[in-house]
Amino acid sequence: MRLTAGIWVSAYLKRLSLLNIPAFIVAKGDATAGAVLIKLNTLDGQACCFQRSFDVMTGERKWVVLSDGAEGDVDASVAKQRSFDPDLWVIEVEDRAGRHLLDEPGLA
């Protein structure tokens, strides 16, 4: 059984806040089945956007880079994804050290 998108987002934001990593919802998607994009802003003009991917060979779900580079370019990539999927969640994480926690147990 999988968690709903809304519950996963709430838990993710809580985990970030426990480590004093600022994050906020840029776009709220479908609470039950919306896909989630995580934009990591390193506050130096650079950013990286992650999306959840499914490996058909292993059955694993993992986070992969959707877009990486100048923040404006990453924002354009996110906007393009949002134009295709109105149920998409977008979470922005701001951390100079590049912490996003997506590789942590329970989030990976």
Buried (B, 14 or more C-beta within 10 A) or exposed (E): EEEEBBEBBEEBBEBBEEEEBEBEEBBBBBEEEBBBBBBBBBEEEBBBBBBBEEEEEEEEEEBEEBBBEEBEBBBEBBEEBBEEBEBBBBBBBBBEEEBBBBEEEEBE
